[in-house]
Amino acid sequence: MRFIQHLLIGTTAICLSSTLLTAQDATRLRQLTGTSSTEHPLMPIGTSAPDFSLKGTDDQPHTLAEFSKGKLLVVMFESIHCPVSENYEGRMKQLYDTYHGKGVAFVAINPNNPAAVRLDELGYTDLTDSPEDMKIRVRQREIPWPYLYDGATQEIAQKFGVVATPHVFIFDADRKLRYEGRIDDNQNQALVKVHDAHDAIEALLAGQEVAVPHRPAFGCSTKWISKSTDVQREWERIVAEPVTLNQASASQVKTLRDNAGDKVTVVHFWSTKNKNVDRNFTQLETTYRMYRGRSFDFVSVNTDPAANTEKVTEFLKSQHASSTNLQLSPADVKAAFTTFGTQWGKDEEFTAVIAPGGKIVYTHTGPVNILDLRHAVLTNFTDNPHFPGQSQYWAELRSH
């Protein structure tokens, strides 16, 4: 494809086709431009901080008055699912550690409604933007500032005109807006040249004007409730996808184990006779829908006898399981034990995550902890150049 135009956003270049913007290009453009809209206009510099009362991950309400003693107030709009927001958590922590002790107050707000986030928009996360998942992320990353949820009504996000996550708003002692926009100029921390949020805080603490009060925010676009119809349409497409079941041999299982391709692959052995089959399979199929836009594959291997094939097929259809589904004869299950170097009980589930080249990076017998499995997958993806630092982010999280 021939490209004739490059759009530079921050320091992220997006190539635009000379003819027609592809759906993927359009999505990347919406995610990274950080462009305000007439529907949700951006709060002008000089505006007073709007009052709010929002519940935090501590299940307590938090209001603007709670932060009245701060010399400055930094309001950070961030989200759980967005890889840009994830990558900036560390830099938000650096700001907090540097200035919280100097009288600067910090609060984060999640503006997204989880019902407006499609499954294919969760390809870089382990969690959704729900209040319960926010609590998990706070524990995972030991986030010290109050983290509030505005996704139910998005009333506060609309008052700010939040463009993307992350998006920072900095208010002075009189709670007048003095800076809004990006945190710095590059997702790759090693390449940062302009520390916008840091510089704005320094100027305000010194009683000076902020040199550049607005820098366009970049990240994942705010997921407004009005976009929930996109989620409905996605599910209709999923339901319409064909579901198939193919017979497999021991040699095919060995091929799966060797994983000679470039995909991170989850292999899940299961039986309809297992009482946990519904819950586990649903979680794994959801994970497949989240990550299948990347170099990822999910293969289910049923171990029921051939007489149960119809029952197995019906179960797969009830799960809308459009992933690769195989059925292995009970006589070949012992060969699978040898191939995977382990053994599981009759009708018991066994799950493995295999990195490209055949390295097994996660195994579990019985019901999986889906977050542990997702962390193993995310850690072994190759970094997308649009979101540098993701492998390190998940490796750090997984090591805790």
C-alpha positions, 0 to 999 in steps of 0.5 A, spaced: 500 500 500 502 506 498 502 512 503 502 519 502 500 523 508 503 522 515 499 525 521 503 526 527 500 526 534 504 528 539 510 523 537 506 518 534 505 518 526 499 515 523 500 513 516 493 515 512 492 511 505 492 515 499 485 512 497 481 510 503 482 510 510 481 503 513 477 501 519 483 499 523 486 506 521 480 510 522 480 506 529 487 508 530 486 515 528 480 516 533 484 513 539 490 517 538 488 524 535 485 526 542 480 531 538 475 535 542 467 534 539 462 539 539 457 534 543 462 534 549 466 541 548 473 541 552 473 545 558 476 552 557 482 555 561 480 559 566 474 555 568 472 553 575 473 546 577 466 543 577 463 540 583 462 533 584 461 527 588 463 520 585 464 513 589 471 511 589 474 504 589 474 505 596 466 505 596 466 512 599 464 518 596 469 523 594 467 531 593 471 537 590 471 540 597 475 534 600 481 536 596 480 544 598 487 544 602 491 542 596 495 548 593 493 545 586 489 540 584 491 535 579 485 531 576 487 525 572 482 522 567 484 515 566 481 508 564 483 500 565 482 498 558 486 503 555 494 501 553 496 508 553 493 509 560 496 503 562 503 505 560 502 512 563 500 509 570 507 509 572 508 516 570 502 519 574 505 515 580 512 519 579 508 526 579 504 523 585 510 521 589 514 528 587 508 533 588 503 530 593 508 531 599 509 539 597 501 540 597 499 538 591 492 534 591 491 528 586 485 525 584 483 520 578 476 519 575 474 513 570 470 517 565 468 510 561 462 506 561 464 499 560 457 498 556 460 502 551 467 498 550 467 493 545 470 486 546 475 487 540 477 494 544 480 490 550 486 487 546 491 490 551 488 489 558 486 484 563 480 487 565 474 492 563 472 499 566 467 497 571 467 499 578 469 492 580 475 491 575 477 498 577 478 496 584 482 490 582 487 494 578 488 499 584 490 493 588 494 490 582 498 497 581 498 499 588 495 506 586 495 511 592 490 516 589 483 516 590 480 513 583 473 515 582 468 512 577 464 517 573 462 511 567 454 511 570 452 518 568 459 521 565 456 527 568 463 530 570 466 527 564 462 531 560 463 538 564 471 537 563 470 535 555 474 529 556 477 527 550 481 521 551 485 517 557 489 519 559 487 526 560 490 531 565 487 537 568 491 542 573 487 547 577 490 553 581 489 554 588 483 558 586 481 552 583 481 555 576 483 551 570 491 553 568 493 546 564 489 541 560 492 535 556 497 530 555 502 528 561 508 529 556 510 528 549 511 521 548 509 514 550 516 511 550 518 514 556 526 514 554 524 519 548 520 524 552 522 531 551 517 535 554 514 534 561 508 538 560 504 536 566 510 537 570 512 543 567 505 546 569 505 544 576 512 547 577 510 554 574 504 554 578 507 552 585 512 558 583 506 563 582 508 563 574 503 562 568 503 556 565 507 557 558 503 552 554 496 551 558 493 546 552 497 540 549 492 535 545 491 529 549 492 523 546 490 516 548 484 512 547 477 516 546 472 516 551 467 511 551 461 515 551 454 511 553 452 513 546 456 508 543 453 502 547 450 500 540 456 499 537 457 493 543 450 490 541 452 490 534 459 487 535 455 481 539 450 480 533 456 479 529 459 474 534 452 470 535 452 469 527 459 466 527 460 459 525 461 454 530 465 448 528 468 441 531 473 437 528 476 430 530 483 431 532 489 426 532 495 425 537 499 428 532 495 434 531 496 435 539 503 435 538 503 440 533 499 445 537 504 444 543 510 445 538 506 452 536 511 453 531 507 460 528 508 467 531 501 466 535 501 466 543 496 460 543 491 458 549 490 450 549 484 448 553 482 440 554 475 440 557 469 435 558 462 436 558 462 431 564 466 437 568 461 441 573 465 447 571 465 447 564 460 453 563 464 458 567 471 456 565 469 456 557 465 462 557 471 466 560 476 463 555 472 464 549 471 472 552 478 472 552 479 469 545 474 475 543 478 480 546 485 478 543 484 475 537 485 481 533 492 480 535 497 474 534 493 470 538 489 463 538 485 459 542 484 452 541 479 448 545 480 440 545 474 436 548 476 429 551 469 426 550 468 419 547 465 420 539 458 418 542 458 425 545 459 429 539 452 431 538 452 434 545 459 437 545 457 441 539 451 443 542 455 446 548 459 449 543 454 453 539 451 455 546 457 458 547 458 461 540 465 458 540 467 460 533 474 459 536 478 452 533 474 446 537 477 439 536 475 433 539 480 428 541 479 420 542 479 418 550 485 413 547 489 419 545 489 423 551 495 419 554 499 421 548 497 428 550 499 427 557 506 425 554 506 431 549 505 436 555 509 433 560 503 432 565 497 429 567 490 431 569 484 427 571 479 423 568 474 429 565 478 434 568 480 441 565 487 442 563 489 449 560 496 451 557 499 458 554 504 457 549 508 462 547 511 462 539 516 457 538 513 452 543 515 455 550 509 453 555 509 460 560 502 458 564 499 451 565 493 449 570 489 443 572 482 445 573 478 451 573 483 457 571 484 464 574 482 468 568 487 474 570 493 469 571 492 466 564 491 473 561 497 476 564 501 470 561 498 472 554 499 479 555 506 478 557 508 474 551 505 478 546 510 482 542 510 490 543 505 494 538 509 500 536 503 504 537 503 502 545 511 501 547 512 498 554 506 494 554 510 487 555 514 490 561 508 493 564 505 486 564 511 483 566 511 487 572 504 486 574 505 478 573 511 478 578 508 482 583 
